[in-house]
Amino acid sequence: MAATDIPTHDVIMIGAGPAALAAAVYTTREDIDTLLFERGVIGGLAAITDMVDNYPGFPEGIEGLTLAQQLQQQAERFGAVIELGEVSEIIDEGEYKRLKTTSGDMLARAILIATGSDYKKIGVPGEKEYYGRGVHYCATCDGAFYRDKKIVVVGGGNSAIQEAIFLTRFTNHIDLLVRSKIRASEVLRHELDELVEAGKITVHLNTTTDEIVGEDNAVVKVLATKDGQKTEFPTDGVFVFVGLIPNTQFLAESDIELDEVGFVRTDKHLQTTMPGVFAAGDVRSGATMQIASAVGEGATAALMIREYLEGKLEPQSEHATEASVAQL
């Protein structure tokens, strides 16, 4: 039985990004008491993405913030409650799971982990020291500060190219430092080529970032190695887009199994190795890191949570693996 003096819910969703918001639409429509616990921005990384061009139903694209707000409004219309705060631990107490949070202990019959991912750091001298003072990880958040200035962008994947393209709205010129080769989609490559021809972006392949150098509390240049030769790029700011890491630090001491990188392992029902605890979206091992698939996983997780609450879903009999969800 749940302790009467501890807030208790049918399901608590950790995170309030697209996966959790979509899941909440499904659970609340079936009168499942649902609380979403978010430590940062409602909507997750989607909310700070300039333009989402590949989300179905929006032929002209949709601003990430607008999409996040609409998902939030829909979930709240059906009764979802969103609370700001952080979860530090999940404890299995049988019928109920205890969550240690910044608002005190909470109990839930089921939990959805949908904490998403965060920006990966490159770990060079000066990156941490000048964070927010010349080093950034969000173009839509900080790009406008660099109007008519020079910028270095680090990365060669889809996110780096997309953000570099966005930053050309403000900057005089961008030096794009790519460790090996461009790994973006053909559509983004085409846009990049046009900006290179226009002189707005210069691409530097086989270039590693060695150090970010600042003076008088501001970034002034990036030291790098290009084709084995030391070089430097004078700049007013550095934007780093080199991938994502899962927000699973709070699970380090739990019985929930993570993969070698730290993503949550699940079975074909999106259930983790702790019965009654599910995972969906970018935090899940094997996820595709796309908003559309996160929303789909959120809906699937909600249906599986309903099955679990009704006693129709058995705990895992084996360790979860990313391969086991390939059929989803």
Phi, psi and omega per residue, in radians:
M1 nan 2.561 3.116
A2 -1.378 2.523 3.074
A3 -1.196 2.300 -3.019
T4 -1.221 -0.361 -3.094
D5 -1.622 0.096 3.128
I6 -1.974 2.270 3.106
P7 -0.940 2.255 -3.046
T8 -2.249 2.396 -3.108
H9 -2.371 2.781 3.026
D10 -1.116 -0.849 3.139
V11 -2.488 2.395 3.000
I12 -2.016 2.235 3.109
M13 -1.824 2.154 -3.128
I14 -1.612 1.917 -3.020
G15 1.928 2.642 3.124
A16 -2.404 0.805 3.036
G17 -1.586 -2.929 -3.097
P18 -0.985 -0.688 -3.118
A19 -1.122 -0.847 -3.113
A20 -1.201 -0.717 -3.134
L21 -1.119 -0.709 3.081
A22 -1.137 -0.730 3.112
A23 -1.073 -0.699 -3.114
A24 -1.139 -0.582 3.075
V25 -1.030 -0.755 -3.105
Y26 -1.264 -0.766 -3.094
T27 -1.207 -0.748 -3.073
T28 -1.230 -0.529 3.091
R29 -1.146 -0.335 3.103
E30 -1.824 0.354 3.084
D31 1.057 0.560 3.011
I32 -1.576 2.062 -3.111
D33 -1.039 2.042 -2.967
T34 -2.251 2.212 3.037
L35 -2.093 2.298 3.040
L36 -1.845 2.295 -3.086
F37 -2.004 1.980 -3.033
E38 -2.136 2.277 -3.119
R39 -1.628 -0.264 -3.059
G40 -2.232 -1.996 -3.062
V41 -1.755 2.231 3.058
I42 -1.141 2.201 -3.041
G43 1.855 -0.215 3.086
G44 1.081 -2.625 -3.120
L45 -1.115 -0.433 3.104
A46 -1.042 -0.625 -3.071
A47 -1.194 -0.392 -3.135
I48 -1.935 0.340 3.019
T49 -1.632 2.274 -3.060
D50 -1.008 -1.073 -3.074
M51 -2.413 2.281 3.074
V52 -1.791 1.955 -3.049
D53 -1.726 -0.213 -3.021
N54 -2.042 0.400 3.077
Y55 -1.591 2.171 -3.060
P56 -0.999 2.457 3.066
G57 1.730 -0.094 -3.133
F58 -2.207 1.456 -3.033
P59 -1.070 -0.438 3.119
E60 -1.734 0.139 -3.069
G61 1.440 2.976 3.122
I62 -2.578 2.447 3.087
E63 -1.089 2.415 -3.105
G64 -1.007 -0.731 -3.132
L65 -1.113 -0.708 3.125
T66 -1.112 -0.775 3.118
L67 -1.059 -0.780 3.139
A68 -1.078 -0.747 -3.134
Q69 -1.131 -0.678 3.138
Q70 -1.199 -0.671 3.072
L71 -1.099 -0.737 3.126
Q72 -1.107 -0.802 -3.121
Q73 -1.087 -0.656 3.142
Q74 -1.181 -0.771 3.137
A75 -1.114 -0.743 -3.113
E76 -1.222 -0.514 3.114
R77 -1.079 -0.557 3.136
F78 -1.562 -0.054 3.045
G79 2.001 0.083 3.097
A80 -1.168 2.490 3.111
V81 -1.991 2.261 3.138
I82 -1.955 2.219 3.137
E83 -2.148 2.369 3.120
L84 -1.511 2.319 -3.130
G85 2.851 -3.089 -3.047
E86 -2.256 2.460 3.066
V87 -1.727 2.286 -3.112
S88 -1.893 -0.267 -3.089
E89 -2.877 2.575 3.013
I90 -2.113 2.232 -3.107
I91 -2.123 2.239 3.139
D92 -1.434 2.017 3.103
E93 -2.063 0.533 3.108
G94 1.538 -2.031 -3.108
E95 -1.044 -0.589 -3.141
Y96 -2.023 2.621 3.014
K97 -1.879 2.348 3.127
R98 -1.704 2.269 3.093
L99 -1.927 2.202 3.007
K100 -1.527 2.076 -3.061
T101 -2.304 2.961 3.080
T102 -1.203 -0.206 3.069
S103 -1.770 0.189 -3.091
G104 1.758 -3.116 -3.139
D105 -1.228 2.534 3.044
M106 -2.380 2.697 3.115
L107 -2.107 2.537 3.102
A108 -2.562 2.530 3.063
R109 -1.295 -0.514 3.096
A110 -2.523 2.713 -3.111
I111 -2.337 2.460 2.974
L112 -2.024 2.087 3.042
I113 -1.543 1.991 -3.133
A114 -2.442 0.868 -3.025
T115 -1.434 -0.115 3.060
G116 1.158 -2.687 -3.085
S117 -2.287 2.929 3.115
D118 -2.219 2.924 -3.100
Y119 -1.215 2.330 3.102
K120 -1.359 2.472 3.111
K121 -1.685 2.710 3.128
I122 -1.597 -0.269 2.990
G123 1.251 0.585 3.129
V124 -1.810 2.770 3.084
P125 -0.975 2.381 3.118
G126 1.654 -0.356 -3.101
E127 -1.137 -0.876 -3.129
K128 -1.236 -0.718 -3.062
E129 -1.109 -0.559 -3.066
Y130 -1.926 0.321 3.072
Y131 -1.064 2.226 -3.115
G132 1.395 -0.097 3.118
R133 -2.203 0.607 -3.137
G134 2.353 -0.281 3.080
V135 -1.999 2.234 -3.036
H136 -2.453 2.830 3.132
Y137 -2.262 0.105 -3.103
C138 -2.423 1.890 -3.102
A139 -1.169 -0.731 -3.106
T140 -1.199 -0.470 3.135
C141 -1.331 -0.722 -2.910
D142 -2.153 -0.061 -3.076
G143 -1.048 -0.629 -3.075
A144 -1.138 -0.318 3.099
F145 -1.226 -0.232 -3.028
Y146 -1.971 0.586 3.092
R147 -1.106 2.232 3.120
D148 1.102 0.490 3.097
K149 -2.137 3.040 3.128
K150 -1.715 2.496 -3.077
I151 -2.341 2.551 2.927
V152 -1.864 2.273 3.021
V153 -1.974 2.291 -3.139
V154 -1.887 2.153 3.111
G155 2.397 2.768 -3.113
G156 -2.389 0.143 3.133
G157 -1.585 -2.991 -3.112
N158 -0.991 -0.810 -3.075
S159 -1.133 -0.712 -3.128
A160 -1.118 -0.768 -3.122
I161 -1.189 -0.755 3.136
Q162 -1.062 -0.770 -3.119
E163 -1.236 -0.633 3.096
A164 -1.100 -0.731 3.099
I165 -1.048 -0.764 3.126
F166 -1.090 -0.713 -3.071
L167 -1.168 -0.360 3.106
T168 -1.137 -0.217 3.060
R169 -1.128 -0.450 -3.015
F170 -1.961 -0.646 -2.892
T171 -1.518 2.830 2.976
N172 -1.365 -0.696 -3.080
H173 -2.819 2.585 3.111
I174 -2.174 2.252 2.927
D175 -1.687 2.037 -3.127
L176 -1.706 1.964 -3.099
L177 -1.692 2.005 -3.063
V178 -2.029 2.125 -3.056
R179 -1.040 -0.715 3.141
S180 -2.239 -1.429 -3.127
K181 -2.453 2.883 3.110
I182 -1.204 2.287 -3.119
R183 -2.140 0.545 -3.094
A184 -1.622 2.944 3.128
S185 -1.193 2.849 -3.121
E186 -1.080 -0.655 3.132
V187 -1.070 -0.807 -3.134
L188 -1.216 -0.617 3.093
R189 -1.061 -0.717 -3.134
H190 -1.113 -0.781 3.100
E191 -1.096 -0.701 3.126
L192 -1.093 -0.789 -3.137
D193 -1.010 -0.697 3.137
E194 -1.115 -0.696 -3.136
L195 -1.272 -0.554 3.059
V196 -1.144 -0.780 3.122
E197 -1.102 -0.566 3.136
A198 -1.386 -0.101 3.121
G199 1.426 0.195 -3.117
K200 -1.508 -0.443 3.130
I201 -2.316 2.386 2.984
T202 -2.002 2.170 -3.106
V203 -1.648 2.271 3.112
H204 -2.063 1.750 3.131
L205 -1.407 2.839 3.121
N206 0.925 0.743 -3.078
T207 -2.175 2.129 3.106
T208 -1.840 2.449 3.109
T209 -1.481 2.170 -3.066
D210 -1.797 -0.639 -3.079
E211 -2.842 2.542 3.021
I212 -1.888 2.107 -3.003
V213 -1.896 2.375 3.126
G214 -2.257 2.796 3.039
E215 -2.461 2.470 3.098
D216 0.910 0.768 3.036
N217 1.192 0.435 3.129
A218 -2.541 2.604 3.114
V219 -1.278 2.399 3.136
V220 -2.143 -0.423 -3.139
K221 -2.872 2.865 3.057
V222 -2.085 2.236 3.033
L223 -1.603 2.344 -3.056
A224 -2.547 2.938 3.040
T225 -2.098 2.059 -3.105
K226 -2.051 2.069 -3.111
D227 0.918 0.676 3.097
G228 1.457 -0.057 -3.119
Q229 -1.893 2.371 3.097
K230 -1.224 2.376 3.124
T231 -2.610 2.975 3.107
E232 -2.461 2.668 -3.100
F233 -2.201 1.843 3.045
P234 -1.051 2.401 -3.083
T235 -2.768 2.791 3.055
D236 -1.708 -0.298 -3.125
G237 -2.881 2.768 -3.119
V238 -2.225 2.237 3.061
F239 -1.994 2.169 -3.051
V240 -1.887 2.176 3.108
F241 -2.403 1.459 -3.043
V242 -2.143 0.417 3.086
G243 2.041 -3.058 -3.044
L244 -2.227 2.669 3.026
I245 -2.165 2.532 -3.067
P246 -1.251 2.522 3.065
N247 -1.528 1.289 -3.088
T248 -2.197 0.296 -3.109
Q249 -1.016 -0.574 -3.107
F250 -1.250 -0.141 3.140
L251 -1.746 0.063 -3.018
A252 -0.992 -0.629 -3.093
E253 -1.804 0.179 -3.075
S254 -1.581 3.071 3.073
D255 -1.569 0.172 3.136
I256 -1.517 2.154 -3.039
E257 -1.338 2.340 3.077
L258 -1.981 2.762 3.068
D259 -1.467 -3.053 -3.028
E260 -1.149 -0.345 3.129
V261 -1.650 -0.379 -3.141
G262 2.017 0.085 3.061
F263 -1.391 2.694 -3.064
V264 -1.398 2.209 3.070
R265 -1.407 2.441 3.103
T266 -2.363 2.868 3.023
D267 -1.643 -2.953 -3.091
K268 -1.179 -0.240 3.086
H269 -1.688 0.127 -3.067
L270 1.156 0.356 3.093
Q271 -1.607 2.455 3.131
T272 -1.490 -3.043 3.123
T273 -1.308 -0.072 2.996
M274 -1.800 2.013 -3.100
P275 -0.930 2.339 3.123
G276 1.509 -0.042 3.114
V277 -1.972 2.167 -3.055
F278 -2.059 2.897 3.093
A279 -2.472 2.548 -3.141
A280 -2.665 2.705 3.091
G281 1.514 -2.765 -2.996
D282 -1.126 -0.298 -3.124
V283 -1.404 -0.218 -3.053
R284 -1.521 2.403 3.097
S285 -1.092 2.208 -3.110
G286 1.644 0.007 -3.139
A287 -1.153 2.677 -3.104
T288 -1.581 -0.055 3.114
M289 1.045 0.681 3.085
Q290 -2.149 2.507 -3.108
I291 -1.084 -0.737 -3.102
A292 -1.078 -0.736 3.135
S293 -1.256 -0.569 3.080
A294 -1.094 -0.739 3.094
V295 -1.098 -0.737 3.113
G296 -1.108 -0.740 3.102
E297 -1.145 -0.620 3.100
G298 -1.082 -0.747 3.106
A299 -1.119 -0.765 3.108
T300 -1.075 -0.778 3.131
A301 -1.052 -0.701 3.126
A302 -1.066 -0.735 3.123
L303 -1.158 -0.664 3.109
M304 -1.207 -0.621 3.088
I305 -1.118 -0.732 3.087
R306 -1.036 -0.781 3.112
E307 -1.048 -0.722 3.141
Y308 -1.131 -0.801 -3.117
L309 -1.114 -0.479 3.112
E310 -1.547 0.063 3.098
G311 1.324 0.366 -3.083
K312 -1.797 -0.028 -3.086
L313 -2.070 2.137 -3.109
E314 -1.471 2.641 3.041
P315 -1.103 2.844 3.107
Q316 -1.062 2.462 3.054
S317 -1.694 -0.271 3.139
E318 -2.378 2.954 3.062
H319 -1.084 2.461 3.107
A320 -1.307 2.572 3.047
T321 -2.403 2.714 3.119
E322 -1.128 -0.489 3.135
A323 -1.159 -0.490 -3.056
S324 -1.256 -0.194 3.141
V325 -1.838 0.199 -3.072
A326 -1.086 -0.404 -3.106
Q327 -1.407 -0.181 -3.082
L328 -1.201 nan nan
